[in-house]
């Protein structure tokens, strides 16, 4: 990096009113910046300059900065997904994702439930079973009824009737989604049990930034 480019970036970090776009630029080229610019950026953020939660999380992940992480409470479920996938060393992230699964499970429509279950199936530890296993057990009777109904609604005989009945089409789609969601929950439980991993098995420790 040219010295003039470094000086320009230091000035922008100090003076910029739109820190978000500057942070996006730094995130895209994270490995190319000198260390002192990371400290400048960290100081600016910690001084109270606002950036979007997801962008804040990405900076935290790249910097592995405990100070940054502890300076903000993260609320968005997709932000929690990023932090969990990045092995941020905080057991509460996994538990909050599990609690979100429990809250979202009974909803007719959830935009985050399936992605949460996929993430837990891939990375979840035994602490997730305290929530996911009872959830699967409690919903097994409902799943069994839904599976039977799903089979009935997907027979060749039901196709002509469904084509003329929008309510029946919706019922088929809704029932199919319920069956798939329960299977995703069961698979997550199965894979977590098979992995039998401690909550801290993936943690990547904080850096000194």
N, C-alpha and C positions, 0 to 999 in steps of 0.2 A: 504494500500500500504506500502511495506517495505521501510525504509529510503534509502537503497542502490538503490532500483529501482527508487525512486524519484531523487536521485543524478545522476544516470545514464541518466535519461530523461532530466534533466536540462543541462547536458553536451552535449547531442546529439542536443538539441535545439540550443545551443550556437555554436557548432562546425560543425554540419552536412552540407555537401555541397549539398546533395539531400534532401532539406526540404520537397519536395512534398510527398515522401514516409513516412516520419515521421509524417506529418500532417494527412495523411490518417490513420495511426495507431492511432493517438490521436482522430480523428473523430469517429472511430469505438468504442472507449472506453471512450467517452467524459465525462460521469458522474463519471468515476473512478479516474480522475486526480485531485490532489489538486489545489486550486485556483492559487497559485503562478506560476504553470507551464503555465497556460493560459496567465498570464501577460508576462512571458518570451517569449512565442510564439508570442504574439501580438507585443512585442518590436522588435523581430527578423523580423517579416513580415514588420512592419512599417519602419525598417531600409533599406528596399529596396530589401530584399531577395524575388526572384520571385517564385510564385506558380501558377499553372493552375487556370484560371478564375473560373471554376465551383467549384473547391476545395476551393478557396478563399471565394466564396459565401457561401459554406456550413459551413465554420468556422465562418463567419460573422453571419449566421443564428443561429448557436448553441450558440455562445457567446453573441448574440444580441448586438454587439459592434458598436456603432455609429461611433467611430473613424475609425475602420476598414472599415466600409461601405463607409464613405466619402473619404477614401484615394485612392479609385479606381473607375474608370468608367467601368461599366459592359456593354458589347456589345452583347454577345450571347443571342439569343432569348430563348434558353432552360435555361440559367442562370437566365434570367428575370422571366421565369416561376417559378423556384424554389424560388426566392425572393418574388414573388407575392403570391404564395401558402403559404409561411411561414409568411405572414402578416407583412413584413418589413414596417415600417411606412414612406413610401415615395409615394406620389400620382403619381409621374411621372412614376413609374414602370408600372402601369395599362395603362397609356396613351401610353407608348412606345409599349406595347403589342398590343394595338388597332391600332396604326399606322402601325405596322408590318402586322396585319391582312389586313388593307387597301392596303398595298403595295403588299402583296402576293396573294390577292384575284383573280386578273386577270391572274395569271400565270397558265400555263398548268399543271405544277407540283410544288407542295409546300410540303416540309416535315414538316413544323411547323404549317400550317394554321388550320388544324382540332384540333390539341392539344391546340392551343391558344383559339379557340372558345369554346372548352370544359371547359377550365379553367375559361374563362370569364362567361360562363353560370353558373358555380358553385360559383364563388366568385365576379363577376363583380359588380361595383357600377354604380350609375346614370351618373357619368362623362363619362363612356364608351359609353353611348347612343349618345353623340355628334358626334361620328365617326361611330358606328355600325348601328344606325337607318337610317341615310342618305345612307349608303352603301347598306343596305337591300332594301331601296326604289328605289335607282337608278338601282339596278340589278334585280328588280322584272320582268320587261318585258323579259329579257334574260332568267330568270328562268322559266317563263311560256312557252316559246318556247322550252326550254330544256326538260321540263316535258312532253310536248306533244310528242316530238321526242323520249324521253326515253320510253314512253308507246308503241310507234310504233315499236321500236327496240327490245322490250321484249315480243312481241306476239309469239305464237307458230308457226305462218306462217313464221316468219323471221328466225327461227332457222336453217333450211337447207341452206338457202342462206348465213347466217353468217358463218356457218361452212366452207364454201368454199372461204370466202373473209376475209383476214386478216385486211384490211382497215375497213371493216364493224364491225369486232370484236373490233378494237381499238375505233371506233366511239361510239359503245355501252358502252364500259367501261368509256370512257371520258365523255360522256353525263351523265351517271349514277353518276359519281363522282361530276360533276357540280351540279346536283340536290341534292345530299346528302350534299354538302358543303353549298348550299344556305339554306337548311333546318336547318343545324347546326347554321348558322348565325341567322336565324329567331328565332330559339329556344333560343339562347343566349339573343337576344333582349327581347323576351317575359319574360324570367326568371328574367332578370335584372329589367324590369319594375315591375314585380310582387313583387320582393324583395324591390325595391325602397330604396336602402341603400345608405347612405352617403359614400364617398370614404374612410373615416377614421373608418368605423364601425367595421372593423376586426383588426385594427392595434394593434400590441403587442409592447409595448414601449421598449426602449433600456435598457440594463442592465448597471451596473457600471463597467463592465469588459473593 
